[in-house]
Amino acid sequence: METCISSKYENIKYKHEIIPGSPSIYRLIPKQSNIGSIRRLTLGERDSTKINKTILLVGETGAGKSSLINALVNFALGVEFEDNVWFQMVQEKEKSQTESQTSDVIVYEVFGLEDRTLPFSLTIIDTPGYGDTKGIDKDVLVSERLLDLFRSTDGVHEIDAVCLVLKASDNRLSDRLMYVFDSVVSLFGKDIEKNIVALITHSDFLTPTNVLQALKEAKIRCPKNQKDQPVHFMFNNAQKTEKNEDNEDHIEYIWNSTMKQIKKCAVFLKNTEPQNLDKTIEVLKSRIRLAACIHNLQERIQFIELKQREIQQTQEGLKKHEQDMKNNEDFTIEVDEVYKIKEPVEVRESWWRYLGLNNAGATCCDDCKETCHFPCEVASGPRKCDVMRNKCTICNKECSISGHENELHCTSCTGKCHVLKHVKEQRCTECEDECRDPSHPKTPWRYVTKTKRVTRTIHQMKDMYEKSEKGSEEKASLLETLQKIIEELQKEKDQLLEESFQHVERLEEIAMKVVSLSTHVHLDVLIEKMKEKGDTEKAMKLEMMKSKMEENPRIRSVLSYMSTAIGKTAASGKAVWDRLRGNTAEQKTGSTL
């Protein structure tokens, strides 16, 4: 049941007070919808003729982002201390950090209030509390969420400010917080640094000396104010505290000080040029393709190495039975046969129920029998997957020549196959063949490589490799064929290495800073494989890039945090890689992944 507490708020919808008192706390009822995979909560109706400002909040779990959003909404509504009310658009739950409720990117929109206190409508993008106790696994998915938001027709196409939310008590930027900042800011183009500001919560409104020093030591690149300090605004989260005779004056001071800071923040937003997100989309797509390319590269290299072991075992067996072959006698050898299966992948059920979506899974190529993109959390099908790219049927690359036809092809799998060769589907967990029973549980799957010990006869090897009938010639033909296979696979490895190297170079050109964790994770793998290939020039360039990163205090902090989160003494690229891919020790048994 709706009620009306003042004509000042007659157009604002809310439910009955959820906490009576002074102030009385009311819950706002925004309209709920989705932008792609992103949840959107909208208050009011948008007027396309009015200016809109968009801010993106980045902060560690427990930094106070939810309270900050509510303060901004109350300011936009024109709520004053004397009104003795407080509106909540974000339902703040008093939970410990180990029970943090923040789980995904959410967009809050406040429209129709431009004539009150703000000269513009407001869009707030709230990112999840990175590095929270739910694990680092979901952190790598946020970039895909943001990409989905930025490229959607009705999504966000400009950012006016990237706001790093810090507590006033922070006298240093923790390893976790550095990870937070790196995870988001590294997604943007080089010009975003002039739009980065600090929002300091739980403030006493004195100069936040410790926080400002921490920003300086962390080498956070952002605009400076007239005092040569990082641009920052201070807030206190106590506006909804129950008032009494003892604390009313203090609460009023907190209220007025916070509202003054919000006014200053509004002036900054009004005078700051927004950043177009075209470059950001390019960065995000390149990063996703880079990751997918290297994921696929590792799996194929490991497949090749296991295939080489199988070949060596075959060679050794043939040598042992050389006389039997000459005599055309039967014999058997044992080898570790490499093969691929479709393996179920874990889906975070609670997350997807919360979103009302079910797009989690993997995009796979049925022709190449490869996993092209995993985890693929946003795309509803292969056509929407970010590893797909237009390729001209004539030029064999993306082109804009009139009359030429571009079709989607994969950038990850061996054959760079047409999108129609790809699937993103679910399999029955009870039936081996196609299942049409709706009551059976279904789960997404991906291709994985495994080995099994098998016994082969000479006749089976003849059938496998189509050799001649003469024994000694048969052995030579088999070895030649296997050597040819190795050479062909090596060419594939070299091609993938070159593509991955080009991705890293492109990221260095377009990213605000190449010193990002996602790039660092891939460098260890690339450097190792370039050295194996004998390409010392590219290996040296990658090592220089890595050294430059590790000199940066942000990357050192990020790696330190990842080391703790993963539970390893050193967060090498491979350690991070294995964790983010879900490759536990149990999964690796008998598997190439």
C-alpha positions as CSV (number, residue, x, y, z in Angstrom):
1,M,0.0,0.0,0.0
2,E,1.4,3.4,-1.0
3,T,1.2,6.4,1.3
4,C,2.1,10.1,1.0
5,I,4.2,11.7,3.6
6,S,4.6,15.1,1.9
7,S,3.5,16.8,-1.3
8,K,7.2,17.2,-1.9
9,Y,7.4,13.5,-2.7
10,E,3.9,12.9,-4.1
11,N,5.3,11.6,-7.4
12,I,7.7,9.2,-5.7
13,K,6.6,5.6,-5.2
14,Y,7.5,3.8,-2.1
15,K,6.1,1.2,0.3
16,H,5.2,1.7,3.9
17,E,8.1,2.6,6.1
18,I,10.3,-0.4,6.6
19,I,11.8,1.2,9.8
20,P,9.7,3.8,11.6
21,G,11.5,6.4,13.6
22,S,13.5,9.6,13.1
23,P,14.2,9.5,10.3
24,S,11.5,7.2,8.9
25,I,13.1,4.9,6.3
26,Y,11.1,4.1,3.2
27,R,11.8,1.6,0.4
28,L,11.7,3.0,-3.2
29,I,10.1,0.7,-5.8
30,P,12.1,1.1,-9.0
31,K,11.1,-0.5,-12.3
32,Q,13.1,-3.7,-12.9
33,S,14.4,-4.7,-16.3
34,N,17.5,-6.2,-18.0
35,I,20.1,-4.8,-20.4
36,G,21.4,-7.9,-21.9
37,S,22.7,-9.9,-18.9
38,I,22.7,-6.8,-16.6
39,R,19.9,-6.1,-14.1
40,R,18.6,-2.5,-14.3
41,L,16.5,-0.7,-11.6
42,T,14.9,2.6,-12.9
43,L,13.3,5.3,-10.9
44,G,11.2,7.7,-13.0
45,E,10.9,8.1,-16.7
46,R,13.8,9.2,-18.9
47,D,13.5,12.4,-20.9
48,S,15.9,12.1,-23.9
49,T,16.1,15.9,-24.1
50,K,17.7,16.1,-20.7
51,I,21.4,15.6,-19.9
52,N,22.3,12.3,-18.3
53,K,25.5,11.6,-16.3
54,T,26.9,8.1,-15.7
55,I,29.2,7.0,-13.0
56,L,30.8,3.6,-12.4
57,L,31.5,2.6,-8.8
58,V,34.5,0.4,-8.1
59,G,35.2,-0.8,-4.6
60,E,36.1,-3.6,-2.3
61,T,33.4,-5.5,-0.5
62,G,32.3,-3.5,2.5
63,A,33.5,-0.2,1.2
64,G,30.0,1.3,1.5
65,K,28.9,1.5,-2.1
66,S,25.3,0.7,-1.3
67,S,25.0,3.4,1.3
68,L,26.7,5.8,-1.1
69,I,24.2,5.1,-3.9
70,N,21.3,5.7,-1.4
71,A,22.9,9.1,-0.4
72,L,23.1,10.1,-4.1
73,V,19.4,9.1,-4.7
74,N,18.3,11.1,-1.6
75,F,20.2,14.1,-2.8
76,A,18.6,13.8,-6.3
77,L,15.2,13.6,-4.6
78,G,15.9,16.8,-2.7
79,V,15.6,15.2,0.7
80,E,16.6,17.6,3.5
81,F,17.5,17.0,7.1
82,E,14.3,18.6,8.4
83,D,12.2,16.2,6.3
84,N,13.1,13.5,8.7
85,V,12.8,10.8,6.1
86,W,15.3,8.5,4.2
87,F,14.7,6.6,1.0
88,Q,16.5,3.4,0.1
89,M,16.9,2.3,-3.5
90,V,19.5,-0.2,-2.5
91,Q,18.3,-2.4,0.3
92,E,21.3,-2.4,2.7
93,K,21.6,-5.6,4.7
94,E,23.7,-5.6,7.8
95,K,25.9,-8.5,6.9
96,S,29.5,-9.3,7.7
97,Q,32.0,-9.2,4.9
98,T,32.0,-13.0,4.8
99,E,28.3,-12.8,3.9
100,S,28.4,-10.0,1.4
101,Q,25.2,-9.8,-0.6
102,T,26.7,-8.0,-3.6
103,S,26.8,-10.5,-6.5
104,D,26.8,-8.8,-9.9
105,V,26.8,-5.7,-12.0
106,I,23.6,-3.7,-11.4
107,V,22.6,-0.4,-13.1
108,Y,20.6,2.2,-11.1
109,E,18.8,5.0,-13.0
110,V,17.3,8.1,-11.5
111,F,15.2,10.1,-14.0
112,G,12.7,13.0,-13.8
113,L,14.3,14.9,-11.0
114,E,16.5,17.3,-13.0
115,D,14.6,20.3,-11.7
116,R,15.3,19.5,-8.0
117,T,18.9,19.5,-6.9
118,L,20.8,18.0,-9.9
119,P,20.9,19.6,-13.4
120,F,21.0,16.1,-14.9
121,S,19.6,12.6,-14.5
122,L,21.9,10.0,-13.0
123,T,22.9,6.5,-14.0
124,I,25.0,4.5,-11.5
125,I,26.8,1.3,-12.5
126,D,27.5,-0.7,-9.3
127,T,30.2,-3.4,-9.8
128,P,30.4,-6.3,-7.4
129,G,32.7,-6.3,-4.5
130,Y,35.7,-7.7,-6.2
131,G,37.8,-10.2,-4.3
132,D,35.0,-11.0,-1.9
133,T,34.9,-14.3,0.0
134,K,32.8,-15.9,-2.7
135,G,36.1,-16.4,-4.5
136,I,38.0,-14.8,-7.4
137,D,36.3,-17.1,-9.9
138,K,33.5,-14.6,-10.7
139,D,35.8,-11.6,-10.9
140,V,37.0,-12.6,-14.3
141,L,33.4,-12.5,-15.6
142,V,32.7,-8.8,-14.8
143,S,34.5,-7.6,-17.9
144,E,32.0,-9.6,-20.0
145,R,29.1,-8.1,-18.1
146,L,30.4,-4.6,-18.7
147,L,31.0,-5.4,-22.4
148,D,27.4,-6.6,-22.7
149,L,26.2,-3.4,-21.0
150,F,28.3,-1.0,-23.1
151,R,27.4,-2.5,-26.5
152,S,23.7,-3.0,-25.9
153,T,21.4,-0.7,-27.9
154,D,19.7,0.5,-24.7
155,G,22.8,0.2,-22.6
156,V,25.5,2.7,-21.5
157,H,27.6,4.3,-24.2
158,E,29.5,7.0,-22.2
159,I,31.1,7.2,-18.8
160,D,31.4,10.5,-17.0
161,A,33.4,9.2,-14.0
162,V,35.0,6.0,-12.7
163,C,34.7,6.3,-8.9
164,L,37.1,4.4,-6.6
165,V,35.2,4.0,-3.4
166,L,37.5,4.0,-0.3
167,K,36.9,4.0,3.4
168,A,38.3,7.0,5.3
169,S,40.1,4.5,7.6
170,D,42.1,3.1,4.6
171,N,45.7,4.3,5.2
172,R,47.0,2.1,2.3
173,L,45.4,0.4,-0.7
174,S,45.3,-3.2,0.2
175,D,46.3,-5.9,-2.2
176,R,42.7,-6.8,-2.6
177,L,41.7,-3.2,-3.4
178,M,44.6,-2.9,-5.9
179,Y,43.1,-6.0,-7.5
180,V,39.7,-4.3,-7.5
181,F,41.0,-1.2,-9.2
182,D,43.2,-3.0,-11.8
183,S,40.3,-5.3,-12.7
184,V,38.1,-2.5,-13.9
185,V,40.2,0.4,-14.9
186,S,42.4,-1.7,-17.1
187,L,39.4,-2.3,-19.3
188,F,39.2,1.3,-20.4
189,G,41.1,3.4,-23.0
190,K,44.0,5.6,-22.2
191,D,41.9,8.8,-21.8
192,I,39.9,7.5,-18.8
193,E,42.4,8.7,-16.2
194,K,41.0,12.3,-16.3
195,N,37.6,10.8,-15.3
196,I,38.8,8.8,-12.3
197,V,37.9,10.2,-8.8
198,A,38.0,8.9,-5.3
199,L,34.8,8.8,-3.2
200,I,35.7,8.5,0.5
201,T,33.1,6.9,2.8
202,H,32.8,6.9,6.6
203,S,34.5,10.3,6.5
204,D,34.8,12.9,9.4
205,F,35.2,15.5,6.7
206,L,38.8,16.4,7.7
207,T,41.4,16.2,5.0
208,P,41.9,12.5,4.3
209,T,45.6,12.6,4.5
210,N,46.2,8.9,4.8
211,V,43.9,8.0,1.9
212,L,45.5,10.7,-0.4
213,Q,48.9,9.4,0.5
214,A,47.8,5.9,-0.2
215,L,46.6,6.9,-3.7
216,K,49.9,8.6,-4.4
217,E,51.9,5.6,-3.3
218,A,49.8,3.3,-5.4
219,K,50.4,5.6,-8.5
220,I,46.7,6.0,-9.2
221,R,46.5,8.2,-12.3
222,C,43.7,10.7,-11.9
223,P,43.0,14.5,-12.1
224,K,44.3,16.8,-9.4
225,N,42.5,19.6,-7.6
226,Q,43.9,23.1,-6.9
227,K,45.8,21.7,-4.0
228,D,47.5,19.2,-6.2
229,Q,45.6,16.4,-4.5
230,P,43.7,13.6,-6.3
231,V,40.2,14.8,-6.9
232,H,38.1,13.3,-4.1
233,F,34.8,13.8,-2.4
234,M,33.9,12.8,1.2
235,F,30.8,11.1,2.5
236,N,29.5,9.7,5.7
237,N,27.1,6.7,5.9
238,A,25.2,7.8,9.1
239,Q,22.4,9.9,7.6
240,K,19.8,7.3,8.5
241,T,21.0,6.8,12.1
242,E,18.2,7.2,14.6
243,K,18.2,10.8,16.0
244,N,17.9,11.7,19.6
245,E,18.7,14.7,21.8
246,D,22.3,13.5,22.3
247,N,23.3,13.0,18.7
248,E,21.0,15.2,16.6
249,D,23.5,18.1,16.2
250,H,26.2,15.6,15.1
251,I,23.8,13.8,12.7
252,E,22.8,17.2,11.2
253,Y,26.5,18.1,10.7
254,I,27.1,14.7,8.9
255,W,24.0,15.3,6.8
256,N,24.9,18.8,5.7
257,S,28.6,18.0,5.1
258,T,27.7,15.0,2.9
259,M,25.2,17.0,0.8
260,K,27.8,19.7,0.3
261,Q,30.3,17.1,-1.0
262,I,27.6,15.7,-3.3
263,K,27.1,19.2,-4.7
264,K,30.8,19.5,-5.4
265,C,30.8,16.1,-7.0
266,A,27.8,17.2,-9.2
267,V,29.9,20.3,-10.3
268,F,32.8,18.0,-11.3
269,L,30.4,15.7,-13.3
270,K,28.8,18.7,-15.0
271,N,32.2,20.1,-16.1
272,T,33.8,16.8,-17.1
273,E,33.8,15.6,-20.7
274,P,32.3,12.0,-20.8
275,Q,34.4,9.2,-22.3
276,N,33.0,7.5,-25.3
277,L,33.1,3.7,-24.8
278,D,34.0,2.6,-28.3
279,K,37.7,2.1,-27.3
280,T,36.5,0.3,-24.2
281,I,34.5,-2.2,-26.2
282,E,37.5,-2.8,-28.4
283,V,39.7,-3.4,-25.4
284,L,37.2,-5.8,-23.9
285,K,36.6,-7.7,-27.1
286,S,40.4,-8.0,-27.7
287,R,41.0,-9.2,-24.1
288,I,38.2,-11.8,-24.4
289,R,39.6,-13.0,-27.7
290,L,43.1,-13.0,-26.3
291,A,42.0,-15.2,-23.4
292,A,40.0,-17.5,-25.6
293,C,42.9,-17.8,-28.0
294,I,45.4,-18.7,-25.3
295,H,42.9,-21.1,-23.6
296,N,42.5,-22.9,-26.8
297,L,46.3,-22.7,-27.5
298,Q,47.1,-24.4,-24.2
299,E,44.6,-27.1,-24.7
300,R,45.8,-27.9,-28.2
301,I,49.5,-27.8,-27.2
302,Q,48.8,-30.2,-24.4
303,F,46.8,-32.4,-26.8
304,I,49.8,-32.3,-29.1
305,E,52.2,-33.2,-26.3
306,L,50.1,-36.2,-25.3
307,K,49.8,-37.2,-28.9
308,Q,53.6,-37.1,-29.1
309,R,53.9,-39.3,-26.1
310,E,51.4,-41.8,-27.7
311,I,53.6,-41.7,-30.9
312,Q,56.8,-42.4,-28.9
313,Q,55.1,-45.3,-27.1
314,T,54.1,-46.7,-30.5
315,Q,57.7,-46.2,-31.8
316,E,59.2,-48.0,-28.8
317,G,56.6,-50.9,-29.2
318,L,57.4,-51.3,-32.9
319,K,61.2,-51.5,-32.1
320,K,60.6,-54.2,-29.5
321,H,58.6,-56.3,-32.0
322,E,60.7,-55.5,-35.1
323,Q,61.4,-59.2,-35.7
324,D,57.7,-60.1,-35.2
325,M,56.8,-57.6,-37.9
326,K,59.3,-59.0,-40.3
327,N,57.8,-62.5,-39.7
328,N,54.3,-61.0,-40.1
329,E,53.4,-62.3,-36.7
330,D,50.7,-60.9,-34.4
331,F,51.7,-58.8,-31.4
332,T,50.3,-56.1,-29.2
333,I,51.6,-52.9,-27.7
334,E,50.2,-50.7,-24.9
335,V,49.9,-46.9,-25.3
336,D,48.2,-44.0,-23.6
337,E,45.6,-43.0,-26.2
338,V,44.5,-39.4,-26.2
339,Y,40.9,-38.6,-26.8
340,K,38.3,-35.9,-26.3
341,I,35.0,-36.1,-24.4
342,K,32.1,-33.7,-23.7
343,E,32.4,-32.9,-20.0
344,P,29.7,-31.1,-17.9
345,V,30.7,-27.7,-16.6
346,E,29.7,-26.2,-13.3
347,V,27.1,-23.4,-13.3
348,R,26.7,-21.1,-10.4
349,E,23.0,-21.6,-9.9
350,S,22.2,-18.9,-7.4
351,W,23.9,-16.3,-9.5
352,W,21.8,-17.1,-12.6
353,R,18.5,-17.4,-10.6
354,Y,19.3,-14.0,-9.3
355,L,19.6,-12.6,-12.8
356,G,16.8,-14.6,-14.3
357,L,19.1,-15.8,-17.1
358,N,20.7,-19.0,-18.0
359,N,23.5,-18.3,-20.5
360,A,26.4,-19.9,-18.6
361,G,28.3,-22.5,-20.5
362,A,30.9,-22.9,-23.3
363,T,30.9,-22.2,-27.0
364,C,32.3,-25.2,-28.8
365,C,33.2,-26.1,-32.3
366,D,31.7,-29.5,-33.4
367,D,34.0,-29.7,-36.5
368,C,37.3,-29.1,-34.6
369,K,36.0,-30.8,-31.4
370,E,37.4,-27.9,-29.4
371,T,36.2,-25.5,-26.7
372,C,36.4,-22.0,-28.2
373,H,35.2,-19.9,-25.3
374,F,34.9,-21.0,-21.7
375,P,33.5,-19.7,-19.5
376,C,31.1,-18.0,-21.9
377,E,28.7,-16.4,-19.4
378,V,26.8,-13.8,-21.4
379,A,26.1,-15.0,-25.0
380,S,22.8,-16.7,-25.6
381,G,24.3,-18.7,-28.5
382,P,27.4,-18.9,-30.7
383,R,26.3,-15.8,-32.8
384,K,26.5,-13.7,-29.7
385,C,29.8,-15.1,-28.5
386,D,32.7,-12.6,-28.5
387,V,35.1,-15.0,-30.1
388,M,33.1,-14.7,-33.3
389,R,34.2,-12.1,-35.8
390,N,33.1,-11.1,-39.3
391,K,35.2,-12.4,-42.1
392,C,34.8,-11.6,-45.8
393,T,34.1,-14.6,-48.0
394,I,36.3,-13.1,-50.7
395,C,39.1,-11.3,-48.8
396,N,39.2,-13.9,-46.0
397,K,39.3,-11.2,-43.4
398,E,36.9,-8.5,-42.1
399,C,36.4,-5.9,-44.8
400,S,34.0,-3.1,-45.8
401,I,34.2,-3.3,-49.6
402,S,30.8,-2.8,-51.2
403,G,29.4,-6.0,-52.6
404,H,31.6,-8.2,-50.4
405,E,29.8,-10.5,-47.9
406,N,31.0,-10.8,-44.3
407,E,30.0,-13.9,-42.3
408,L,30.8,-14.7,-38.7
409,H,33.7,-17.0,-38.1
410,C,35.5,-18.2,-34.9
411,T,38.8,-16.5,-33.9
412,S,39.7,-19.4,-31.5
413,C,39.3,-22.9,-33.0
414,T,41.8,-24.6,-35.2
415,G,39.8,-24.2,-38.4
416,K,38.5,-20.7,-37.6
417,C,35.2,-22.3,-38.6
418,H,31.9,-20.7,-39.6
419,V,29.6,-19.8,-36.7
420,L,27.1,-22.5,-37.9
421,K,29.7,-25.1,-37.0
422,H,29.5,-24.0,-33.3
423,V,27.2,-24.9,-30.5
424,K,26.4,-23.7,-27.0
425,E,24.0,-26.2,-25.6
426,Q,23.1,-28.4,-22.7
427,R,23.3,-32.2,-22.4
428,C,21.2,-34.5,-20.4
429,T,23.0,-35.8,-17.3
430,E,21.1,-39.1,-17.5
431,C,20.9,-40.0,-21.2
432,E,23.9,-40.7,-23.4
433,D,22.1,-39.9,-26.6
434,E,19.8,-37.0,-27.5
435,C,17.3,-36.6,-24.7
436,R,13.8,-35.1,-25.2
437,D,12.6,-35.7,-21.6
438,P,12.0,-32.3,-20.1
439,S,12.1,-33.7,-16.6
440,H,15.7,-34.8,-17.0
441,P,18.3,-32.3,-15.7
442,K,20.4,-30.6,-18.3
443,T,23.9,-29.1,-18.0
444,P,26.3,-27.1,-20.2
445,W,29.4,-28.9,-21.4
446,R,32.8,-28.4,-23.0
447,Y,35.3,-30.5,-24.8
448,V,38.2,-31.8,-22.6
449,T,41.2,-34.0,-23.5
450,K,41.9,-37.2,-21.6
451,T,44.0,-40.3,-21.9
452,K,43.4,-44.0,-21.4
453,R,45.6,-47.0,-21.5
454,V,44.8,-49.2,-24.5
455,T,46.2,-52.3,-26.1
456,R,46.6,-52.2,-29.9
457,T,47.3,-55.1,-32.3
458,I,49.4,-54.7,-35.4
459,H,46.2,-55.1,-37.4
460,Q,44.6,-52.2,-35.6
461,M,47.7,-50.0,-36.3
462,K,47.4,-50.9,-40.0
463,D,43.8,-49.8,-40.0
464,M,44.6,-46.6,-38.1
465,Y,47.5,-45.5,-40.2
466,E,46.8,-47.2,-43.6
467,K,50.2,-48.7,-44.0
468,S,51.7,-51.0,-46.6
469,E,51.6,-54.8,-46.2
470,K,55.4,-55.3,-45.8
471,G,56.6,-55.4,-42.2
472,S,59.7,-53.2,-42.2
473,E,58.3,-50.8,-44.7
474,E,55.2,-50.7,-42.6
475,K,57.2,-49.5,-39.6
476,A,59.0,-46.8,-41.6
477,S,55.7,-45.6,-43.2
478,L,54.1,-45.4,-39.8
479,L,56.9,-43.4,-38.3
480,E,57.0,-41.0,-41.3
481,T,53.2,-40.5,-41.0
482,L,53.5,-39.8,-37.3
483,Q,56.3,-37.3,-37.9
484,K,54.2,-35.6,-40.5
485,I,51.4,-35.2,-38.0
486,I,53.8,-33.7,-35.5
487,E,55.0,-31.2,-38.1
488,E,51.5,-30.2,-39.0
489,L,50.5,-29.8,-35.3
490,Q,53.7,-27.7,-34.8
491,K,52.5,-25.3,-37.5
492,E,49.2,-24.9,-35.8
493,K,51.0,-24.1,-32.5
494,D,53.2,-21.5,-34.2
495,Q,50.1,-19.9,-35.8
496,L,48.3,-19.7,-32.4
497,L,51.4,-18.2,-30.8
498,E,51.6,-15.5,-33.4
499,E,48.0,-14.7,-33.0
500,S,48.3,-14.5,-29.3
501,F,51.4,-12.2,-29.6
502,Q,49.5,-9.9,-31.9
503,H,46.6,-9.7,-29.4
504,V,49.0,-8.7,-26.6
505,E,50.6,-6.0,-28.9
506,R,47.1,-4.7,-29.8
507,L,46.2,-4.5,-26.1
508,E,49.4,-2.5,-25.4
509,E,48.3,0.0,-28.1
510,I,44.7,0.5,-27.0
511,A,44.6,-0.2,-23.3
512,M,45.0,2.6,-20.7
513,K,47.8,0.5,-19.2
514,V,49.1,-2.9,-20.3
515,V,50.1,-3.6,-16.7
516,S,46.9,-5.5,-16.0
517,L,46.5,-8.9,-14.4
518,S,44.7,-10.5,-17.3
519,T,47.6,-9.7,-19.6
520,H,50.3,-10.7,-17.1
521,V,48.6,-14.1,-16.6
522,H,49.0,-14.8,-20.3
523,L,52.6,-13.6,-20.6
524,D,54.1,-16.6,-18.7
525,V,52.6,-19.0,-21.1
526,L,53.5,-17.0,-24.2
527,I,57.1,-16.5,-23.1
528,E,57.6,-20.2,-22.4
529,K,56.2,-21.2,-25.8
530,M,58.1,-18.5,-27.7
531,K,61.4,-19.8,-26.2
532,E,60.5,-23.4,-27.1
533,K,59.8,-22.2,-30.7
534,G,63.1,-20.4,-30.8
535,D,61.7,-16.9,-31.4
536,T,64.0,-15.1,-29.1
537,E,63.0,-11.6,-30.3
538,K,59.4,-12.0,-29.4
539,A,60.3,-13.8,-26.1
540,M,62.5,-10.9,-25.1
541,K,59.8,-8.3,-25.9
542,L,57.3,-10.2,-23.8
543,E,59.9,-10.5,-21.0
544,M,60.5,-6.8,-21.1
545,M,56.7,-6.2,-20.9
546,K,56.5,-8.5,-17.9
547,S,59.4,-6.9,-16.1
548,K,57.8,-3.5,-16.7
549,M,54.6,-4.8,-15.1
550,E,56.3,-6.3,-12.1
551,E,58.0,-3.0,-11.4
552,N,54.6,-1.5,-11.0
553,P,53.3,-1.5,-7.3
554,R,49.8,-2.2,-8.5
555,I,50.7,-5.4,-10.3
556,R,52.9,-6.5,-7.3
557,S,49.9,-6.0,-5.0
558,V,47.6,-7.8,-7.5
559,L,49.9,-10.8,-7.7
560,S,50.2,-10.8,-3.9
561,Y,46.4,-10.8,-3.5
562,M,46.0,-13.5,-6.1
563,S,48.7,-15.6,-4.4
564,T,46.7,-15.4,-1.1
565,A,43.3,-16.0,-2.8
566,I,44.5,-19.0,-4.7
567,G,46.3,-20.4,-1.7
568,K,49.7,-20.7,-3.3
569,T,53.1,-19.2,-2.3
570,A,53.5,-17.6,-5.6
571,A,50.8,-16.5,-8.1
572,S,52.6,-17.4,-11.3
573,G,50.7,-17.0,-14.5
574,K,50.1,-20.7,-14.7
575,A,48.8,-20.8,-11.1
576,V,46.3,-18.0,-11.8
577,W,45.5,-19.6,-15.1
578,D,44.6,-23.0,-13.6
579,R,42.4,-21.4,-10.9
580,L,40.5,-19.2,-13.3
581,R,39.9,-22.2,-15.7
582,G,38.7,-24.4,-12.8
583,N,41.6,-26.8,-13.3
584,T,42.0,-28.4,-9.9
585,A,44.3,-31.2,-9.1
586,E,41.4,-33.7,-9.3
587,Q,40.3,-32.5,-12.7
588,K,43.9,-32.8,-14.1
589,T,44.1,-36.5,-13.3
590,G,44.2,-38.2,-16.7
591,S,43.4,-34.9,-18.4
592,T,45.3,-32.4,-20.5
593,L,43.4,-29.5,-19.1
